[in-house]
């Protein structure tokens, strides 16, 4: 054996001895070692940086229970009765109580309009009566006045321009097409003529309404706002209203030399704090104030409940029942009587929220309707229920082998009132 071979064999044997000398860990020892490493890691305190990203990565715990869906909405009669108990409103702004303050404000507004600015009013409380008073007492004496209620749910820019076109002489100018852009340009051309002596004072209640937030509406309004003979006084109530206009539109100014070939656009706003602290009764007349979710939208015939089923109001139910046949009314009364009896029998067991537990099976309803000569066959019964299903006055759900369950999505008190109204009308 050579010297190199003997060295290699010695090295190999030494490695085997070392490997044999290292003891293998048993499963129990390995688990104890891993547990010790884990405990040492848990003892390390996280920094603010680590804690932030650990919190971000954690799953957000949110609830599906919405307060507006858990609170049952009031009827129109219940809301009127509750609001009448509040008493007269005693807190009002000095602009409404002091004739001197209001007169000084109107003089200042009129001067700012004549100097080439447009006025936008903000602040808590309805500004409608105050601006209407300004239009009647000040603006009507010096020019044409157009008052626009932009907070109405069906209001549109076309309606605003049509009101302005009622000013005598505007319709004498040619109109290439009936688009809102051409209407706006014709109005600007009319008041830009030297022969137009009287100015136009445009009072817009809630210029931040959904109908006037659109880019086309803002473009047409900006064309009118920079006309030297058109003066705009508008009110806003949305907290994000200032972002409707760019800095260029806000800083634009009117020029008395005329509009020129290319019409300029902008608003030249001056902001005024007109906090009146008065309620928005007229502005919210189209909304359903008896419901928390309905107060933020338009008039709603249905009010959502916690379980996703739409509840029908008393007014909506009577409106549907007024347009159905006599047999359909008898079928509704049959279901209403059975449902009210079931609710009264179970009143002591807890709150009456889930109306599905008081539903009637389709087979039982068909038997009762046939006995009372309301529907003689299945086709006739489904035809009568079809009108109610289309208006969600009757809803149904499959209940396994029991078949379909039907019920009326109305609160006990409202259903009883509707039933009494139908009995009186017979």
Residue pairs with C-beta under 8 A, 6 or more apart in sequence:
1 9
25 33
46 54
65 306
66 306
67 292
68 291
68 292
68 293
69 293
69 304
69 305
69 306
70 306
71 292
72 305
72 311
72 411
73 288
73 290
73 291
73 292
73 293
73 294
73 303
73 311
73 313
74 82
74 290
74 291
75 290
75 313
75 314
75 413
75 414
76 290
76 313
76 314
76 315
78 290
79 289
79 290
89 278
89 279
91 277
92 276
92 277
92 278
93 125
93 274
93 275
93 276
93 277
93 278
94 101
95 101
95 102
95 105
95 130
95 274
95 276
96 102
96 129
96 130
96 276
96 278
102 130
102 133
105 134
106 133
106 134
106 137
106 138
107 138
109 119
109 134
109 138
109 233
109 272
110 138
110 139
110 142
112 119
112 270
113 119
113 201
113 231
113 233
114 231
116 228
116 253
116 254
116 256
116 268
117 254
117 268
117 269
117 270
118 225
118 231
118 232
118 233
118 234
118 267
118 268
118 269
118 270
119 232
119 233
119 234
119 269
119 270
119 272
120 207
120 233
120 234
120 235
120 236
120 267
120 269
120 270
120 271
120 272
121 127
121 131
121 233
121 234
121 235
121 236
121 271
121 272
121 273
121 274
122 235
122 236
122 237
122 241
122 271
122 272
122 273
122 274
123 273
123 274
123 275
123 276
124 275
124 276
124 277
125 274
125 275
125 276
125 277
125 278
125 279
125 280
126 276
126 278
126 279
126 280
126 281
126 282
126 283
127 205
127 235
127 274
127 276
128 149
128 205
128 235
128 282
128 283
129 278
130 274
130 276
131 147
131 203
131 205
131 233
131 235
132 147
132 203
134 203
134 233
135 145
135 147
135 201
135 203
135 233
136 145
139 145
139 201
139 203
139 231
139 233
140 201
142 198
142 199
142 201
143 198
143 199
143 200
143 201
143 231
144 167
144 198
144 199
144 200
144 201
145 200
145 201
145 203
146 163
146 164
146 166
146 167
146 200
146 201
146 202
146 203
147 203
147 205
148 155
148 159
148 160
148 163
148 202
148 203
148 204
148 205
149 155
149 205
149 206
150 160
150 204
150 205
150 206
150 207
150 209
150 211
150 212
151 205
151 206
151 209
151 283
152 286
153 286
153 298
153 299
155 209
155 211
156 211
157 180
157 211
157 212
157 214
157 216
157 217
157 220
157 221
158 180
158 183
160 204
161 180
161 183
161 184
161 187
161 220
162 183
164 170
164 187
164 200
164 202
165 171
165 183
165 186
165 187
167 190
167 200
169 190
169 196
170 186
170 187
170 190
173 186
173 189
173 190
174 186
175 182
175 183
175 186
176 182
180 216
180 217
180 220
181 216
181 219
181 220
183 220
184 220
184 223
184 224
185 223
185 263
187 224
187 230
188 223
188 224
188 227
188 230
188 259
188 263
189 259
190 196
191 199
191 200
191 227
191 229
191 230
192 227
192 228
192 229
192 258
192 259
196 229
199 229
199 230
199 231
200 229
200 230
200 231
201 231
201 233
202 224
202 230
202 231
202 232
202 233
203 233
203 234
204 212
204 232
204 233
204 234
204 235
205 234
205 235
205 283
206 212
206 234
206 235
206 236
206 237
206 283
207 221
207 234
207 235
207 236
207 241
208 236
208 237
208 238
208 241
208 244
211 217
212 218
212 221
213 244
218 244
218 245
219 265
221 232
221 267
222 249
222 252
222 265
222 266
222 267
223 263
223 265
224 230
224 232
225 232
225 265
225 266
225 267
225 268
226 252
226 253
226 254
226 259
226 263
226 264
226 265
226 266
226 267
226 268
227 254
227 259
228 254
228 255
228 256
228 258
232 267
235 274
237 280
237 283
245 267
245 269
248 266
249 265
249 266
249 267
250 266
250 267
250 268
250 269
251 266
252 264
252 265
252 266
252 267
252 268
253 266
253 268
254 268
255 264
284 295
286 298
286 299
287 294
287 295
287 296
287 297
287 298
287 299
288 294
288 295
288 297
288 299
288 300
288 303
289 295
291 300
291 303
293 303
293 304
294 300
294 303
301 312
301 313
301 315
301 316
301 319
302 310
302 311
302 312
302 313
302 316
302 392
303 310
303 311
303 313
304 310
304 311
305 311
305 353
305 409
306 353
307 353
307 354
309 355
309 356
309 395
309 409
310 392
310 409
311 409
311 410
311 411
312 391
312 392
312 393
312 408
312 409
312 410
313 414
314 410
314 414
314 417
314 418
316 391
316 393
317 393
317 410
317 414
317 418
318 418
318 421
320 387
320 388
320 391
320 393
321 328
321 329
321 332
321 393
321 418
321 422
324 332
324 387
324 388
325 384
327 374
327 375
327 384
328 384
328 387
328 388
329 422
330 372
330 374
331 369
331 374
331 375
331 381
331 384
331 385
332 388
332 393
332 394
332 408
332 422
333 419
333 422
333 423
334 365
334 368
334 369
334 372
334 374
335 360
335 365
335 394
335 406
335 407
335 408
336 408
336 415
336 418
336 419
337 419
338 360
338 368
339 355
339 358
339 359
339 360
339 407
339 408
339 415
340 412
340 415
340 416
340 419
342 358
343 352
343 358
343 412
346 352
346 357
346 358
352 358
352 411
352 412
355 407
355 408
355 409
355 410
356 397
356 405
356 407
358 407
359 396
359 397
359 405
359 406
359 407
360 405
360 406
360 407
361 399
361 402
361 403
361 404
361 405
361 406
362 396
362 403
362 404
362 405
362 406
363 403
365 381
365 406
366 375
366 378
366 381
369 375
369 381
369 384
370 376
374 381
374 384
375 381
375 384
385 394
385 406
388 394
389 395
389 396
392 409
393 408
393 409
394 406
394 407
394 408
395 406
395 407
395 409
396 404
396 405
396 406
396 407
397 404
397 405
398 404
398 405
399 405
408 415
410 418
